[in-house]
Structure formats: structure tokens, C-alpha cells
């Protein structure tokens, strides 16, 4: 009878964990009251984050939404590849934007990778440093897997902020990603789902939006292709420092993977005439992966187009 008893105990334990997970999800996702007119009026008292923002304040070759597609970003075909991400001159930083891996998710030198507190770069625990996959950013990009937090906020593409009662929505042009920062007082989930963007809960501290994010997909990586644990947490402090300028201070902590927090600060410029362009990575994706798993861009057919029949 012992095997049967063990099976029954396992079923009870599994049911208990499932019930706990359902309860935690219900607590986080429980219905909130419909916003009132007063709730909408309160938005006018908050800092004006609305609009399209770009890190670094480039855009010299873009001007408006139409110009972005033609001059500032290359062309529609160039959207799907890491090497042809628009015009390097228009972006201003070849090292941080010229290839798929340098978009901030697998390259320690990528823009926004940050620094370990008190050091010149991220400081990892030996256990997790041994698991590093330096080319993982290239490999994932070749398969059109989007970068997750915190790298999704460091892409050389615009981000649109939309404020509504109890929530800040961020539309990230790169890979057409969406983030929700809930500011309605709900707590962080105790057992979050694993997502590329994680789950974000925010609060306003005066004129600063403080967002805490937990629960990340295992297909998101720290700088240098180092994996994270399920205890990673990201805290962002977003603040206007001018009418059209915002800073975001990001602190990444992980008691298992990081020996010290990774702290970085980026500056974003608002472009009030811009709209987000469509980004479909699967359409004419120029990145491929060879038999060794290394991401490459075939030069004999850089556009990735099918051969012309004669």
C-alpha cells in the first residue's frame, strides 16, 4: 500500500500548489472598480509621460513618422535583421546597435547594460558566470525571439507611453512588445508567471514613477549572456528632467546570479510628431543560424529573398 499512499500524497501536494497558484493569480488579477471621472481627472495632475520617446535623442534623419521608415531605419526589409537595423549614422552608435547580439540582451558592451555597483561592469556569482552564453542574443534574434526585460527597454527604437487610471502602458516598437505597469495599488504577485516583460507594479513618488518588475522568461539574459534566477527583480525610476526629456534609472538585483546590483541610467527624448512604425521580425528576417548554432547574415542573399526563377 505504500506506493499508493505516496501517489495520493503527491496528488494532494500537486493540488495544493495549483490551488495556491490560482489564489495568487486571482489576488493579482482581481477585478478593480471601473475608473470614475475623478480618476481620469487625476491623470492631469501626474507628470506628462505621454507620447513617443527615443533613447539617446537621435532622430536627425527621421523628422516624422514617414521619414523614419525611409531614412532613419533603413527600409521595411531591414527591420527584421540585426545588421541592417536602419542607418548606423542615423542611430549614432555602431558598437551598441550594429548587430543582433549588441541590442542589449547578450552583449556586455551593449548600451544600457549598466554597471555593477562600485565596479566597472556587472559582477556575477561564479555559478552563474559559468553558465554564460555570449552569443545567445544572436541566436535568439535569428529566430525572432524578442529581448525581454531589462533589454527590451534598451533597444534603439522608440517607446510610446500611454497613461490611464491605474496603469501605464508602454508600446515598444522593437518586436512590437507591450508592457503594463499597474499603479492601482495591487501588490507584486508572489508566484508570477514567467514572461519576457515580467510583471510590473508601480507607484508614484512625487514626480517619479517607480516600477518594480518580477517573473522573467528563462529566454531573457543579463549582459554577457549570463542567465538569471527566478529571484531577479528590476526597479526603474522614471522622471522628467525637462519638458521633452526623461531619465530612467534601472537597478537589477538577483541574489543568486549577481554579486552586486547592476545600475544604469538612460536618457530619452520625446518626439511629439512621431508615431510607432510596424515591426515584423519574421518578414524578411536576414539573420540565420549555422550548423554550429552561430548567428550569421548570408552575404550572397542579404535580403533573405527566395531565388529568382529563370
Buried (B, 14 or more C-beta within 10 A) or exposed (E): EEEEEEEEEEEEEEEEEEEEBEEBBEEBEEEEEEBEEEBEEEEEEBBEBBBBBBBBBBBEBBBEBEBBBEBBBBEBBBBBBBBBBBBBEBBBBEEBBBBBBBBBBBBBEBBBBBBBBEEEBBBBBEEBBEEBBBBBBBBBBBBBBBBBBBBBBBBBBBBBBEBEBBBBEBBBBBBBBEBBBBBBEBEBBEBBEBBBBBBBBBBEEEEBBBBBBBBBBEBBBBBBBBBBBEEBBBBBBBBBEEEBBBBBBBBBBBEEBBBBBBBBEBBBBBBEEBEBBEBEBEEBBBBBBEEEEEBBBEEEEBBBEEEEEE
